[in-house]
Amino acid sequence: MTNRIIKIVSLILAFVMLAVCFAGCGESGKKTDEATTSVKLNRDSGTKQVEVTVKQYVDGDTTHFNVPSSAGLGTDVLKARYLAVNTPESTGKIEEYGKKAAAFTRSKLESAVSIIVESDDGNWNLDSTGTRYLVWVWYKPSADAEYQNLNIEILKNGLAIASNSGNNRYGSYCLEAIAKAKELKLNVHSGQKDPDFYYGSAIEVDLKEIRTNVESYVGKKVAFNGVVTKNNSNTVYVESYDSETDMYYGIAVYYGFNLAGEGLEIIKVGNEARIVGTVQYYEAGGTYQVSGLQYRIMKPDDPDNLQLISTGKTGAYVLTDPEKFNNSKVTIVTEEEKKEFTYAELVMDTTIEMHGLTVTRVSVTENEDSSSYGAMTLSCSVDGQAITVRTIPFYEDGQLITKDYFQDKTIDVKGLVSVFNGEYQIKVVSLGDIQFAQ
């Protein structure tokens, strides 16, 4: 009898605990969504508001939007910096949960039927860089749904840390979302490793970050992704696209004689690869490069190994205006500062294309003991601009090509941006990349 009473009491307690759990879980779920379901877009708030479409995804808290002229911005592109959030970096220096934050923002906007950006007050306000507008981003997930506040959703999902989150129009909702994400230990608040982040000894960066801050990385081990575009003299050239500047950035990667087998297969031309190596200044060439690559076949998932990402890629071969190549400057804006570069300096080691170059003079390396014997420097003119093309020794039908082959011809060129004695030029490593203009 006693045992029967104990069992009945145990069952009652079990039901009570289940009821409490369901009630608690339901309340927790309700509170988790409260920050985004209770905040509403008020079209009569007096703030600046405009419906937009996405021009370019950048990262978790930055998106470029197409805007109509009615927005009164004097531009058709609004570079948006999301108010109240600071997501981990997925460009520049790569941080934990940065890729996840960027993917979250993109997934919400890609599937939206409508997107509205809103200022925090009655004006369009720029951030500290003076190039991006501080906005709230609202999206409509379906035609019959209400607009959702993406900034607050990012906070609610633990994909950002606070950034002046309480001192704005929707501050109370932001703080509530942050508190709930911390309570549930989501993503950046979890204390857990990010499964999409490499935890090796290298600094996780992108090629834009290296190229725009290269001196600060000399002697440091870095890891980055890029497409292998050319292979010449135990060196491959790797480039990648940056959506914020709409430019390609590249660097030479010297593999020497340290790789074999699968390691060499990974850095084949046309592959997208994760490169891990040390940034060095190459004195003989007066340029920067990455070296010290390794591939340990017994540890293919080692974060310090080369990694194959995809195949079937090609170089960008950006069609480039000669005047832009020679004279244009580019301002790069980061969270901390602005930097100005010449265009050619910034696109070092990337693939470009240039048309209609008339070869006015040809110089040839004539030292037969040199590995560059037969290499040519083509001095060209186009639209009043002087462009230099440097080749490796070329052979046709087993015969070394001489300067008469190009002298006074008009050519279209595909090659790599390189530098010699401080002068930027186009380096060509394949005869097929020089075509005679029709």
C-alpha positions in Angstrom: 0.0 0.0 0.0 2.8 2.3 1.0 4.6 1.7 -2.3 1.4 2.4 -4.2 1.0 5.8 -2.4 4.6 6.7 -3.2 4.1 5.9 -6.9 0.9 8.0 -7.0 2.7 10.9 -5.3 5.6 10.5 -7.7 3.3 10.7 -10.7 1.6 13.8 -9.4 4.9 15.5 -8.8 6.0 14.5 -12.3 2.9 16.1 -13.8 3.4 19.2 -11.8 7.0 19.5 -13.0 5.9 19.0 -16.6 3.2 21.7 -16.3 5.7 24.1 -14.8 8.2 23.4 -17.5 5.7 23.9 -20.3 4.5 27.1 -18.7 8.1 28.3 -18.3 9.1 27.3 -21.7 6.1 29.0 -23.3 6.8 32.2 -21.3 10.4 32.1 -22.2 9.6 31.7 -25.9 7.1 34.5 -25.6 9.7 36.8 -24.0 12.3 35.8 -26.6 10.1 37.1 -29.4 8.6 40.0 -27.4 11.4 42.5 -28.4 10.6 42.1 -32.1 6.9 41.4 -32.0 6.0 44.4 -29.9 8.0 47.0 -31.7 6.1 48.4 -34.7 7.1 50.5 -37.7 5.2 53.9 -37.5 5.1 55.4 -40.9 3.9 58.7 -39.3 6.7 59.0 -36.8 8.4 62.0 -38.3 11.6 60.0 -39.0 13.1 59.7 -42.5 11.9 56.5 -44.1 12.3 55.1 -47.6 11.6 51.8 -49.3 14.8 50.3 -50.7 16.3 47.3 -52.4 19.6 45.6 -51.7 22.5 46.6 -53.9 25.3 44.8 -52.0 25.6 42.6 -48.9 28.7 43.5 -46.9 28.5 42.0 -43.4 26.1 41.6 -40.5 25.7 45.3 -39.7 26.4 46.9 -43.1 24.4 46.7 -46.3 24.3 48.9 -49.4 20.8 49.8 -50.6 19.5 51.2 -53.8 17.4 54.3 -52.9 15.1 56.5 -55.0 15.8 60.1 -55.6 12.8 60.9 -53.4 15.0 60.0 -50.4 16.7 63.4 -50.8 20.2 61.9 -50.2 21.7 63.2 -53.5 22.9 59.6 -54.3 21.2 56.5 -55.5 23.1 54.2 -53.0 22.7 54.4 -49.3 25.5 52.7 -47.4 23.7 51.6 -44.3 25.4 51.1 -40.9 22.8 49.4 -38.6 22.0 51.4 -35.5 22.4 49.8 -32.0 24.3 46.7 -33.2 28.0 45.7 -33.6 28.2 42.3 -35.3 31.5 40.4 -35.3 33.6 41.1 -38.4 33.3 38.9 -41.5 35.5 41.1 -43.6 38.9 42.6 -42.8 39.9 40.8 -39.6 37.6 37.8 -39.4 36.0 37.2 -35.9 34.0 34.4 -34.3 30.4 34.4 -35.3 31.0 37.0 -38.0 30.1 34.7 -40.9 27.0 33.6 -39.1 25.9 37.2 -38.4 26.4 38.1 -42.1 24.5 35.1 -43.3 21.6 35.9 -40.9 21.3 39.4 -42.2 21.5 38.3 -45.8 18.9 35.5 -45.3 16.3 37.9 -43.8 16.8 40.5 -46.6 17.0 38.1 -49.5 13.6 36.6 -48.7 11.9 39.9 -47.8 9.1 41.2 -50.0 9.8 44.8 -48.9 12.6 46.6 -47.1 12.4 50.1 -45.4 15.3 52.0 -43.8 14.5 54.5 -41.1 16.6 57.2 -39.5 16.6 57.6 -35.7 15.2 61.1 -35.9 14.0 63.6 -38.6 17.4 63.6 -40.4 19.5 61.2 -42.3 22.6 60.9 -40.0 26.1 59.8 -41.0 28.4 57.6 -38.9 31.8 58.7 -37.7 33.4 57.9 -41.1 31.1 60.3 -42.9 30.3 57.6 -45.6 27.6 55.4 -44.1 24.1 56.3 -42.8 23.0 55.2 -39.4 19.6 53.5 -39.9 17.0 51.0 -38.7 16.3 48.3 -41.2 12.8 47.0 -41.4 11.8 44.0 -43.6 8.5 42.3 -44.5 9.0 38.5 -44.6 5.7 38.0 -46.6 3.0 40.1 -48.2 0.6 39.7 -45.3 3.2 40.1 -42.5 4.1 43.2 -40.5 7.5 44.8 -40.9 10.2 43.3 -38.6 13.0 45.3 -37.1 16.2 43.6 -38.3 18.5 45.5 -35.9 16.6 44.1 -32.9 16.4 40.6 -34.4 20.2 40.6 -34.7 20.6 41.5 -31.0 17.9 39.0 -30.0 19.7 36.2 -31.7 23.0 37.0 -30.0 24.7 37.9 -33.2 26.0 41.3 -32.0 27.2 43.2 -29.0 25.7 46.4 -27.8 26.6 49.6 -29.7 25.0 52.6 -28.0 22.0 50.3 -28.0 20.0 52.0 -25.2 20.4 55.6 -26.4 18.1 55.7 -29.4 14.5 55.5 -30.6 14.1 51.8 -29.8 16.5 51.6 -27.0 14.3 49.7 -24.5 13.6 47.0 -27.1 17.3 46.7 -27.9 18.2 46.3 -24.2 15.5 43.7 -23.7 16.7 41.8 -26.8 20.3 41.8 -25.5 19.3 40.7 -22.0 17.3 37.8 -23.5 20.1 36.7 -25.7 22.5 36.7 -22.8 20.0 34.8 -20.6 19.7 32.1 -23.3 23.4 32.2 -24.0 23.0 32.6 -27.8 26.0 32.8 -30.1 28.4 35.6 -29.0 27.0 35.2 -25.5 27.3 31.4 -25.5 30.9 30.9 -24.4 31.1 28.2 -27.1 33.4 28.0 -30.1 32.0 29.1 -33.4 31.9 26.0 -35.7 32.5 28.2 -38.8 35.6 29.8 -37.4 39.2 28.4 -37.7 41.0 28.2 -34.4 44.5 27.9 -35.7 47.6 30.0 -35.0 47.1 32.3 -37.9 45.3 35.6 -37.9 42.0 35.3 -39.8 41.8 38.1 -42.4 40.8 38.9 -45.9 42.9 40.1 -48.8 41.6 43.6 -48.6 42.7 43.9 -44.9 46.2 42.6 -45.8 46.6 44.8 -48.9 45.4 48.0 -47.1 47.5 47.3 -43.9 50.3 45.2 -45.3 53.1 46.6 -43.2 51.4 45.7 -40.0 51.3 42.1 -41.0 54.9 41.6 -42.0 56.3 38.6 -40.1 52.8 37.5 -39.0 51.0 34.3 -39.9 47.8 35.0 -41.7 44.9 32.9 -43.2 42.7 34.1 -46.0 40.5 32.9 -48.9 41.1 33.6 -52.5 41.0 32.4 -56.1 44.3 31.2 -57.6 44.7 33.0 -60.9 48.2 32.4 -62.2 51.3 30.3 -61.4 54.8 31.4 -62.3 58.3 30.8 -60.9 57.1 28.8 -57.8 54.6 31.5 -57.0 50.8 31.6 -57.4 48.7 34.8 -57.4 45.6 34.9 -55.3 42.8 37.4 -55.4 39.4 37.9 -53.8 36.4 40.3 -54.3 35.4 42.9 -51.7 31.7 43.9 -52.0 32.0 47.2 -50.0 34.6 48.8 -52.3 33.5 46.7 -55.4 37.2 45.9 -56.0 39.5 42.9 -56.2 42.5 42.6 -53.9 45.4 40.2 -54.4 48.8 39.0 -53.3 51.6 36.8 -54.5 52.0 33.5 -52.6 55.4 31.8 -52.8 55.3 28.1 -52.4 58.9 27.3 -53.3 59.8 23.7 -53.1 58.0 22.9 -49.9 54.8 21.5 -51.3 54.0 18.3 -53.2 51.1 16.1 -54.1 47.8 17.3 -52.5 49.3 20.6 -51.4 50.1 21.6 -54.9 46.7 20.3 -56.1 45.0 22.7 -53.7 46.8 25.8 -55.2 46.2 24.9 -58.8 45.0 27.8 -61.0 41.2 27.9 -61.0 40.8 26.8 -57.4 39.5 28.8 -54.6 41.6 28.0 -51.5 42.3 28.9 -47.9 45.9 30.1 -47.8 47.9 30.0 -44.6 51.3 31.5 -44.5 53.6 34.4 -43.3 53.6 37.9 -44.8 57.1 38.9 -46.0 58.6 41.8 -47.8 60.4 40.4 -50.9 63.4 42.7 -51.3 64.4 41.6 -54.8 61.0 42.4 -56.2 60.2 45.3 -53.9 56.8 43.7 -53.1 55.0 41.8 -50.4 54.2 38.2 -50.6 53.0 35.3 -48.4 55.3 32.3 -47.9 55.8 29.3 -45.6 52.8 27.3 -46.8 52.3 23.8 -45.6 50.0 20.8 -46.1 50.1 17.9 -43.6 48.4 15.1 -45.3 47.9 13.2 -42.1 46.0 16.2 -40.6 43.9 17.5 -43.5 41.6 19.5 -41.2 44.4 21.2 -39.4 43.5 24.9 -39.4 47.1 25.8 -40.3 46.9 23.7 -43.4 46.0 24.8 -46.9 42.4 24.0 -47.6 40.5 23.6 -50.9 37.2 25.5 -51.0 36.0 25.1 -54.5 37.1 24.6 -58.1 36.3 25.9 -61.6 37.1 29.6 -60.8 38.8 32.2 -63.1 40.6 35.5 -62.5 38.5 38.6 -62.6 40.5 40.3 -65.4 38.9 43.7 -64.6 38.7 45.8 -67.8 40.7 48.8 -66.7 40.9 52.4 -68.0 44.6 53.4 -68.5 44.0 56.9 -67.0 42.4 55.3 -63.9 45.3 52.9 -63.6 47.9 55.7 -63.8 46.2 58.5 -61.9 43.2 57.4 -59.9 43.1 57.4 -56.1 40.9 55.3 -53.8 39.9 56.1 -50.2 39.4 53.1 -47.9 37.2 53.6 -44.9 37.5 51.4 -41.8 35.9 51.7 -38.4 38.9 53.7 -37.1 40.2 55.7 -40.0 40.4 56.6 -43.7 43.4 55.8 -45.9 44.1 56.9 -49.4 45.9 54.7 -52.0 46.7 55.0 -55.7 44.5 52.7 -57.6 47.4 50.6 -59.0 48.9 50.2 -55.6 45.6 48.8 -54.2 45.1 46.3 -57.0 48.6 44.9 -56.9 48.8 41.2 -57.9 45.2 41.1 -59.2 44.2 40.3 -62.8 43.3 43.1 -65.1 42.6 43.6 -68.8 43.5 46.6 -71.0 42.8 47.2 -74.6 44.3 49.2 -77.5 47.8 49.5 -76.3 50.3 50.6 -79.1 53.8 49.3 -78.5 56.2 52.2 -79.1 59.4 50.6 -77.8 60.5 47.1 -76.8 63.4 46.3 -74.4 64.7 42.8 -74.1 66.7 41.1 -71.3 69.9 40.0 -73.2 71.9 38.4 -70.4 72.0 34.8 -71.5 73.0 33.7 -68.0 69.8 35.2 -66.5 66.6 33.2 -66.0 64.9 36.2 -67.5 66.8 36.0 -70.8 64.4 37.0 -73.6 61.9 38.7 -71.3 60.5 41.9 -72.7 59.4 45.3 -71.5 56.8 46.8 -73.8 56.5 50.5 -73.6 52.9 51.3 -74.7 50.7 54.3 -75.4 47.0 54.6 -75.3 44.7 57.7 -75.1 47.7 59.8 -74.0 48.6 57.4 -71.2 51.9 55.5 -70.9 51.5 51.9 -69.9 54.3 49.4 -69.4 53.8 45.6 -70.1 56.4 43.2 -68.7 56.6 39.6 -70.1 58.4 36.5 -69.2 60.4 34.8 -72.0 58.0 33.6 -74.7 58.5 30.8 -77.2 56.6 30.0 -80.3 57.2 26.7 -82.1 60.3 26.3 -80.0 61.8 29.6 -80.9 62.3 32.5 -78.6 60.1 35.4 -79.5 62.1 38.6 -80.3 61.1 42.3 -80.0 60.0 42.5 -83.6 57.0 40.3 -82.7 55.4 43.3 -80.8 57.2 46.4 -82.0 54.7 49.0 -83.4 51.7 46.6 -82.9 48.5 47.5 -81.1 47.6 44.9 -78.5 45.0 43.8 -76.0 46.5 42.6 -72.7 45.4 40.4 -69.8 47.8 40.2 -66.9 48.8 40.8 -63.3 49.4 44.2 -61.7 53.1 44.4 -60.7 55.6 47.0 -59.8 59.2 47.6 -60.8 61.4 50.5 -59.5 58.3 52.1 -58.1 56.4 52.0 -61.5 53.2 50.0 -61.7 52.9 47.8 -64.8 51.1 44.8 -66.2 52.9 41.5 -66.0 52.0 38.9 -68.6 53.0 35.2 -68.0 51.2 33.6 -70.9 51.6 34.4 -74.6 47.9 33.8 -75.2 47.2 36.7 -72.9 48.4 39.2 -75.5 46.2 39.5 -78.5 46.8 41.8 -81.5 44.0 44.3 -81.8 41.8 44.0 -84.9 
